[in-house]
Amino acid sequence: MFLDYFALGVLVFVVATLFYAVIAIHDIPHLIAMARNHPQDAIGVATWVSLFTLHAIWPLLFIWAAIYRRLHRTLAPRRNSPEGAFAHEQLYELRIPRTLK
């Protein structure tokens, strides 16, 4: 009798652990996107959609979240470089209306 209840407890524990592990694994692209200051919140929503579509788009979400920082770094000039300083000055000029100068 005791072993029946023990086996039931172990079964419930294993099922609950697997449930939370699947959700934790599917949250990885969203955590990567938040750590890299990704401008779109769609990755978090798409991870839940991927959970309900049997992981069909999860690899694409992982790539989308992981590639953002590298792509952003290579396309944007650094502020310390001469072209970066010029680009930031031009951006500052665009943001401030001319009536405020």
N, C-alpha and C positions, 0 to 999 in steps of 0.2 A: 504494500500500500504506500509506504513512504517513497519507494523508488518511482512509483507512478507520478506522484506529485513533484518529485525532484526532476524527473524527465520533462514534465510539463513546464516547470520553471526554466529549465535550460533551454527548451524550445522557444519559449516566449522571449527569453533574453537574446538568443541568437537572431531571431526574426527582427526584433527591435534594433539590434546592433547593425544588421544588414541594411535596414531601412534608413537609419541615420547615416550610415557610411555612403550609401548611394547619393543621398542628398548632399553630403559634404563634398563628394567628388564632383558633382555637377555644379557646385558653387565655385570651383577653382577659377574658371574664366572671369567670373564677376569679381573675385578677390584680386586677380591680376589687374583687371581694368581699373579698379578703385586705387590700387597701389601706384599705378602709372598715370593717374589723373586723366583717364580717358574721358573725352567730352560727351560721350553718348551713354545714356542709361539703358540702351536697348540690349546690351549684353546680359544684364541681370534678368530681364524679362525673357530673353531668348534661351537662357539656361533652363528656366522652368518649362518653356515650350519644348525644349529638347528632352526634358525628363518625361514628358507625356507622349513624345513621338519616338520613343525607344532609342534615344541617343543618336538620332540621325544627323543632327546639325552640330552636335557637341564638338567634334574636331575642328569644324570651321570657326566656331566661337572661340576655341582655345587659340587658334592661329590669329584671329582678329584681335583678341586681347593682348597676345604676346608680341605682335609685330608693331603695335602703335608707337611705342617709345623709340624703337630703332628708326622707323620711318620718319618720325617727327624730328629726331635729332639730325638725321642726314639732310633733310630738306630745309630746315631752318638754319640760317647763319647764326653763329655765336655772337653774343653781344660784345665780347672783347675784341673781335676781329674788326678791321675797318669796314668791311661790307656789312657786318652785323650792326655796327653802330649807325651806319647810314640808313639801314633798313628800319631800325628802331626809331630814328629821328623822323623818317617819313611816316611811319605808323603813328607817332605822336602828333604829327601835323594833321593827319586825317581825323584823329579822335577829337581834337579840340576845335570847336567852332571858331571861325575867324572873328566873330563879334566879341568874343571874350578876350582876345589878345590886346 
